[in-house]
């Protein structure tokens, strides 16, 4: 096995040497701080092909005495946790003595947490990545309780997309007509193309479809032994085509003809585990009510909706809502919807437990304004908020409604003034 490991390690090192032109990710400063100022294991998770390996390379350039290994190589068939001793010897031969150890797609090795714990105990700084949320399994968490920090990487945000396209802007550009049109145009393109780095690089629609199928097959169907392929794929197509709409396990079960809603629950858990979808619950004081209420489902990247999903309408409003959810999810994991007499799209709790209310619609019109305003003002009243925020494609003004101040902003401007979005 060591001969195979050496071959793979040398090949991977050669590929690392020719990489260039890497886009600085919004997550990079936080990841760098965790790398150099924190002794805990740094775990980077996220959907396939979102740039975790690239982020690792950027982190590796910040320090000396590094070793790198990617476990996603067909030559490593048969590699197990018992081979980590041979792996360490091989990487020392390739890189020399190392303090920082970078392991990519480590979830491919069963019981890897045993080796990671041992290496950390020996004084090594460990950085690992994985393409499913069970990277930090119960077993891993129990062996490294309080000794790891997890960061989640998403496809390109709008600000990262602009960097990728070599588009620069200043705050004054928000107020200059030509610059505003330019930024809005790029935002419209991002909303159509999404943020998958390699798709943006090559503009190959087949790449998105192949990635989509690979995640379904390799990360879910094969891994979890799903036998009812047709029903599973019908569920996925239903979710892709109806992003941001409230659903229940029972309604989905009836739509695809399954006999048990628990099967739908199980399938959706697999999809969330692979970071393909995110589920957002309605806010309730009772956890039981949250779990029983309809939840909304959002895609990790809108390119899947545009190129893989089927829809008879453009769904611009839903795609806008999906983009806002992802922006919020980057900054906090506590994002809910609110439902009373009306509905508010997002109730957000930041790290200090401060609450904000956001409503998203493509355009405020005389036909929808009362509904949108009543929904957000009801949520503001429920949480005793003085201000709310409505995000649209390209409107900017303020509204007074039921004694509440509610600014209206373009989504693209909101994203560029919130650095994590």
C-alpha positions as CSV (number, residue, x, y, z in Angstrom):
1,X,0.0,0.0,0.0
2,X,2.9,2.4,0.7
3,X,4.0,2.3,-2.9
4,X,0.6,3.3,-4.0
5,X,0.4,6.1,-1.4
6,X,3.8,7.4,-2.5
7,X,2.7,7.5,-6.2
8,X,-0.5,9.3,-5.4
9,X,1.2,11.8,-3.0
10,X,3.9,12.7,-5.6
11,X,1.3,13.1,-8.3
12,X,-0.9,15.3,-6.1
13,X,2.1,17.5,-5.1
14,X,3.0,18.0,-8.8
15,X,-0.6,19.2,-9.5
16,X,-0.4,21.6,-6.5
17,X,2.7,23.2,-7.9
18,X,1.0,24.2,-11.2
19,X,-2.1,25.7,-9.6
20,X,-2.5,29.5,-9.9
21,X,-5.0,32.3,-10.1
22,X,-7.0,31.2,-7.1
23,X,-10.0,33.4,-6.1
24,X,-9.8,34.6,-2.5
25,X,-12.9,33.2,-0.7
26,X,-14.9,35.1,1.9
27,X,-14.2,32.4,4.4
28,X,-10.4,32.7,4.0
29,X,-9.7,35.1,6.9
30,X,-11.7,33.1,9.4
31,X,-10.1,29.9,8.1
32,X,-6.6,31.4,8.4
33,X,-7.2,32.5,12.0
34,X,-8.4,29.0,12.8
35,X,-5.2,27.6,11.1
36,X,-2.6,29.7,12.9
37,X,-4.2,30.8,16.2
38,X,-6.2,27.7,17.2
39,X,-4.8,24.3,18.1
40,X,-8.1,22.5,17.4
41,X,-8.7,20.3,14.3
42,X,-10.0,22.6,11.5
43,X,-12.8,20.8,9.6
44,X,-14.0,22.3,6.3
45,X,-17.2,20.8,5.0
46,X,-19.4,21.6,2.0
47,X,-20.9,20.2,-1.2
48,X,-18.6,18.7,-3.8
49,X,-16.9,21.0,-6.2
50,X,-17.5,24.2,-4.1
51,X,-13.7,24.9,-3.8
52,X,-12.7,23.1,-0.6
53,X,-9.4,21.9,-2.2
54,X,-8.7,25.4,-3.5
55,X,-9.3,26.8,0.0
56,X,-6.8,24.2,1.4
57,X,-4.2,25.4,-1.1
58,X,-4.7,29.0,-0.1
59,X,-4.3,28.0,3.6
60,X,-1.2,25.9,2.7
61,X,0.4,29.0,1.2
62,X,0.1,30.8,4.5
63,X,2.4,28.4,6.5
64,X,5.5,26.3,6.2
65,X,6.1,22.7,7.0
66,X,3.0,21.3,5.3
67,X,1.9,17.9,4.0
68,X,-1.2,17.3,1.8
69,X,-3.1,14.3,0.7
70,X,-6.4,13.9,-1.1
71,X,-8.2,10.6,-0.4
72,X,-10.4,10.7,-3.4
73,X,-8.2,8.7,-5.8
74,X,-9.2,5.4,-7.4
75,X,-5.6,4.1,-6.8
76,X,-6.4,4.1,-3.1
77,X,-8.9,1.3,-3.3
78,X,-8.4,-0.7,-0.1
79,X,-6.9,2.1,1.9
80,X,-8.2,2.0,5.5
81,X,-7.4,3.6,8.8
82,X,-4.8,1.0,9.5
83,X,-2.7,2.5,6.7
84,X,-2.3,5.9,8.3
85,X,1.1,5.0,9.6
86,X,2.3,4.2,6.1
87,X,0.7,7.4,4.9
88,X,2.6,9.5,7.4
89,X,5.9,7.9,6.4
90,X,5.1,8.5,2.7
91,X,4.2,12.1,3.2
92,X,7.3,12.8,5.2
93,X,9.3,11.4,2.2
94,X,7.4,13.7,-0.2
95,X,7.2,16.9,1.9
96,X,9.7,16.5,4.7
97,X,8.8,16.8,8.4
98,X,5.5,18.6,8.7
99,X,3.6,20.4,11.4
100,X,0.5,21.3,9.3
101,X,-1.3,18.2,7.8
102,X,-4.0,18.8,5.2
103,X,-6.3,15.8,4.5
104,X,-8.8,16.3,1.6
105,X,-12.1,14.3,1.4
106,X,-11.2,12.3,4.4
107,X,-14.7,10.9,4.9
108,X,-13.8,8.3,2.3
109,X,-11.8,6.5,5.0
110,X,-13.8,4.6,7.6
111,X,-13.0,5.4,11.3
112,X,-10.6,8.2,10.2
113,X,-11.3,10.1,13.4
114,X,-9.1,7.6,15.3
115,X,-6.1,8.6,13.2
116,X,-6.9,12.3,13.3
117,X,-7.1,12.2,17.1
118,X,-3.8,10.3,17.4
119,X,-2.0,12.8,15.1
120,X,-3.4,15.8,16.9
121,X,-2.3,14.3,20.2
122,X,1.2,14.1,18.8
123,X,1.3,17.9,18.3
124,X,0.3,18.1,14.6
125,X,-2.1,20.7,13.3
126,X,-4.8,18.9,11.4
127,X,-7.0,20.4,8.6
128,X,-9.5,18.1,7.1
129,X,-12.3,18.4,4.5
130,X,-15.4,16.4,3.6
131,X,-18.3,16.5,1.3
132,X,-21.0,15.5,3.7
133,X,-22.3,16.9,7.0
134,X,-21.6,13.6,8.7
135,X,-17.9,14.4,8.4
136,X,-18.3,15.3,12.0
137,X,-20.1,12.2,13.0
138,X,-21.2,11.3,16.5
139,X,-18.0,9.1,16.7
140,X,-15.8,12.0,15.6
141,X,-17.5,14.4,18.0
142,X,-17.1,12.0,20.9
143,X,-13.4,11.5,20.2
144,X,-12.7,15.2,19.7
145,X,-15.3,16.9,21.9
146,X,-14.3,20.6,22.1
147,X,-11.2,19.9,20.0
148,X,-12.4,20.8,16.5
149,X,-13.7,23.9,14.7
150,X,-16.0,23.4,11.7
151,X,-16.4,25.9,8.8
152,X,-18.8,25.3,5.9
153,X,-17.9,26.4,2.4
154,X,-20.6,27.3,-0.1
155,X,-20.5,28.0,-3.9
156,X,-19.4,31.5,-4.8
157,X,-21.3,34.3,-3.1
158,X,-22.1,37.3,-5.3
159,X,-19.0,39.2,-4.0
160,X,-16.8,36.1,-4.8
161,X,-18.4,35.8,-8.2
162,X,-17.5,39.5,-9.0
163,X,-13.9,38.7,-8.0
164,X,-13.9,35.7,-10.2
165,X,-15.1,37.9,-13.1
166,X,-12.4,40.5,-12.2
167,X,-15.1,43.1,-11.5
168,X,-14.2,45.7,-8.8
169,X,-16.5,48.2,-7.2
170,X,-16.5,50.9,-4.6
171,X,-19.3,52.1,-2.2
172,X,-19.8,55.2,-4.4
173,X,-20.8,52.8,-7.3
174,X,-24.1,52.1,-5.5
175,X,-25.1,55.7,-6.3
176,X,-23.7,56.1,-9.8
177,X,-26.3,55.2,-12.6
178,X,-23.8,53.4,-14.9
179,X,-22.1,51.5,-12.1
180,X,-25.5,50.5,-10.6
181,X,-26.6,49.1,-13.9
182,X,-23.3,47.2,-14.2
183,X,-23.6,45.6,-10.8
184,X,-27.3,44.7,-11.4
185,X,-26.3,43.1,-14.7
186,X,-23.7,41.0,-13.0
187,X,-26.1,40.0,-10.3
188,X,-28.6,38.9,-12.8
189,X,-26.0,36.7,-14.5
190,X,-24.9,35.2,-11.1
191,X,-28.6,34.5,-10.3
192,X,-28.7,32.5,-13.6
193,X,-25.3,30.9,-13.5
194,X,-24.9,30.2,-9.8
195,X,-21.5,29.9,-8.1
196,X,-20.0,26.6,-9.0
197,X,-16.3,27.5,-9.8
198,X,-15.6,25.0,-12.5
199,X,-18.9,25.6,-14.3
200,X,-18.2,29.3,-14.3
201,X,-14.7,28.6,-15.6
202,X,-15.7,26.4,-18.5
203,X,-19.4,27.3,-19.0
204,X,-20.2,23.7,-19.6
205,X,-23.9,22.9,-18.8
206,X,-23.1,19.2,-18.9
207,X,-20.7,19.7,-16.0
208,X,-23.6,20.8,-13.8
209,X,-25.8,17.9,-14.8
210,X,-22.9,15.4,-14.3
211,X,-22.1,16.8,-10.8
212,X,-25.7,16.7,-9.9
213,X,-25.9,13.0,-10.9
214,X,-22.6,12.2,-9.2
215,X,-23.8,13.6,-5.9
216,X,-27.1,11.7,-6.1
217,X,-25.4,8.4,-7.1
218,X,-22.1,8.4,-5.3
219,X,-22.8,10.3,-2.2
220,X,-26.4,9.1,-1.6
221,X,-27.7,6.2,-3.6
222,X,-24.6,4.0,-3.3
223,X,-23.5,5.2,0.2
224,X,-27.0,4.6,1.8
225,X,-28.1,1.7,-0.3
226,X,-31.2,3.3,-1.8
227,X,-33.1,0.7,-3.8
228,X,-36.1,2.8,-5.0
229,X,-34.1,4.9,-7.5
230,X,-37.1,6.1,-9.4
231,X,-39.0,7.5,-6.4
232,X,-35.9,9.0,-5.0
233,X,-35.1,10.8,-8.2
234,X,-38.7,12.0,-8.5
235,X,-38.4,13.5,-5.1
236,X,-35.3,15.3,-6.0
237,X,-36.8,16.7,-9.2
238,X,-39.9,17.8,-7.3
239,X,-37.7,19.7,-4.8
240,X,-35.5,21.2,-7.5
241,X,-38.4,22.5,-9.4
242,X,-40.3,23.9,-6.4
243,X,-37.5,25.5,-4.4
244,X,-38.6,27.8,-1.5
245,X,-42.2,26.4,-1.4
246,X,-43.5,25.0,1.9
247,X,-43.6,21.2,1.9
248,X,-44.4,18.4,4.4
249,X,-43.2,14.8,4.3
250,X,-46.8,13.7,3.8
251,X,-47.4,16.0,0.8
252,X,-44.2,14.9,-0.9
253,X,-45.0,11.3,-0.2
254,X,-48.3,11.6,-1.9
255,X,-46.8,13.4,-4.9
256,X,-44.3,10.7,-5.7
257,X,-46.5,7.7,-4.7
258,X,-44.5,6.4,-1.7
259,X,-46.5,4.5,0.9
260,X,-44.6,5.9,3.9
261,X,-43.8,9.5,4.8
262,X,-40.9,8.3,6.9
263,X,-39.1,7.3,3.7
264,X,-39.4,10.9,2.4
265,X,-37.9,12.1,5.7
266,X,-35.1,9.6,5.4
267,X,-34.4,10.7,1.7
268,X,-34.4,14.4,2.6
269,X,-31.9,13.7,5.4
270,X,-29.6,12.1,2.8
271,X,-29.9,15.1,0.5
272,X,-29.2,17.5,3.4
273,X,-26.2,15.4,4.4
274,X,-24.7,15.8,1.0
275,X,-25.3,19.6,1.1
276,X,-27.5,19.5,-2.0
277,X,-30.5,21.0,-0.1
278,X,-31.1,22.9,3.1
279,X,-34.3,22.6,5.1
280,X,-35.6,25.7,6.9
281,X,-38.2,25.3,9.7
282,X,-41.0,27.6,10.7
283,X,-40.2,29.4,13.9
284,X,-42.1,28.1,17.0
285,X,-41.3,28.2,20.7
286,X,-42.0,24.5,20.7
287,X,-39.4,22.2,19.0
288,X,-42.2,19.7,18.4
289,X,-44.2,22.3,16.5
290,X,-41.2,23.3,14.4
291,X,-40.7,19.6,13.4
292,X,-44.4,19.1,12.5
293,X,-44.9,22.4,10.6
294,X,-44.2,22.7,6.8
295,X,-40.6,23.5,6.0
296,X,-39.1,25.2,3.0
297,X,-36.3,23.6,1.0
298,X,-33.5,25.5,-0.7
299,X,-30.8,24.4,-3.2
300,X,-27.1,24.8,-2.5
301,X,-26.7,26.4,-5.9
302,X,-29.3,27.9,-8.2
303,X,-27.5,26.4,-11.3
304,X,-29.2,23.0,-10.4
305,X,-32.6,24.7,-10.6
306,X,-31.8,26.4,-13.9
307,X,-30.1,23.5,-15.7
308,X,-31.5,20.3,-14.0
309,X,-35.0,21.3,-12.7
310,X,-38.2,21.5,-14.7
311,X,-40.4,24.5,-14.3
312,X,-42.9,26.1,-16.7
313,X,-42.3,29.6,-15.3
314,X,-39.1,31.6,-14.7
315,X,-39.5,31.6,-10.9
316,X,-37.3,34.7,-10.5
317,X,-38.8,35.5,-7.1
318,X,-38.1,32.0,-5.8
319,X,-34.5,32.1,-7.1
320,X,-34.0,35.5,-5.4
321,X,-35.3,34.0,-2.1
322,X,-33.0,31.0,-2.5
323,X,-30.0,33.4,-3.0
324,X,-31.0,35.4,0.2
325,X,-31.3,32.2,2.2
326,X,-27.8,31.0,1.2
327,X,-26.5,34.5,2.1
328,X,-28.1,34.3,5.5
329,X,-27.0,30.7,6.0
330,X,-23.3,31.7,5.4
331,X,-23.5,34.0,8.4
332,X,-25.6,32.0,10.8
333,X,-27.3,28.6,11.0
334,X,-30.3,29.9,12.8
335,X,-32.7,31.0,10.0
336,X,-36.4,30.4,10.2
337,X,-39.6,31.4,8.4
338,X,-42.5,32.9,10.3
339,X,-46.2,32.1,9.8
340,X,-49.2,33.8,11.4
341,X,-52.1,35.3,9.7
342,X,-49.5,36.3,7.0
343,X,-46.0,35.0,6.3
344,X,-42.5,36.4,6.7
345,X,-39.8,34.7,4.7
346,X,-36.9,34.9,7.2
347,X,-36.4,35.3,10.9
348,X,-32.7,35.4,11.6
349,X,-30.9,35.0,15.0
350,X,-27.3,36.2,14.9
351,X,-24.6,34.9,17.2
352,X,-25.6,37.4,19.9
353,X,-29.2,36.2,19.6
354,X,-30.4,39.5,18.1
355,X,-33.4,39.0,15.8
356,X,-34.1,40.5,12.4
357,X,-37.0,40.0,10.0
358,X,-36.6,39.9,6.2
359,X,-39.1,39.6,3.4
360,X,-38.1,38.8,-0.2
361,X,-40.0,39.5,-3.3
362,X,-38.9,40.2,-6.9
363,X,-40.8,43.5,-7.0
364,X,-43.2,45.3,-4.7
365,X,-46.3,46.1,-6.6
366,X,-49.8,47.4,-5.7
367,X,-51.1,43.9,-6.0
368,X,-48.6,42.3,-3.5
369,X,-47.6,45.2,-1.3
370,X,-50.3,44.7,1.4
371,X,-49.6,41.0,1.7
372,X,-45.8,41.5,1.9
373,X,-46.1,44.3,4.4
374,X,-48.6,42.6,6.6
375,X,-46.4,39.4,6.8
376,X,-43.2,41.2,7.9
377,X,-44.9,43.6,10.2
378,X,-46.7,40.7,12.0
379,X,-43.3,39.1,12.5
380,X,-41.8,42.3,13.7
381,X,-44.6,42.7,16.2
382,X,-44.2,39.1,17.4
383,X,-40.4,39.7,18.1
384,X,-40.8,43.3,19.2
385,X,-38.7,44.6,16.4
386,X,-38.6,48.3,15.4
387,X,-37.2,47.7,11.9
388,X,-37.6,45.1,9.2
389,X,-36.2,44.8,5.7
390,X,-37.7,44.0,2.4
391,X,-35.4,42.8,-0.4
392,X,-36.3,43.1,-4.0
393,X,-34.5,42.9,-7.3
394,X,-34.0,46.6,-7.9
395,X,-36.1,48.9,-5.6
396,X,-34.9,51.2,-2.9
397,X,-37.1,53.3,-0.6
398,X,-38.6,53.2,2.9
399,X,-42.1,52.4,4.0
400,X,-44.0,53.2,7.2
401,X,-46.5,50.5,7.9
402,X,-48.5,49.9,11.2
403,X,-46.0,52.2,13.0
404,X,-43.0,50.2,11.8
405,X,-40.1,51.5,9.6
406,X,-39.4,49.0,6.8
407,X,-36.6,49.9,4.3
408,X,-36.7,48.3,0.9
409,X,-33.3,47.4,-0.7
410,X,-32.0,45.7,-3.8
411,X,-30.7,42.2,-3.0
412,X,-27.4,42.9,-4.9
413,X,-26.7,46.0,-2.8
414,X,-27.6,44.2,0.5
415,X,-25.2,41.4,-0.4
416,X,-22.3,43.6,-1.3
417,X,-22.7,45.5,2.0
418,X,-22.8,42.3,4.1
419,X,-19.3,40.8,3.7
420,X,-20.4,37.2,4.4
421,X,-23.1,37.2,1.7
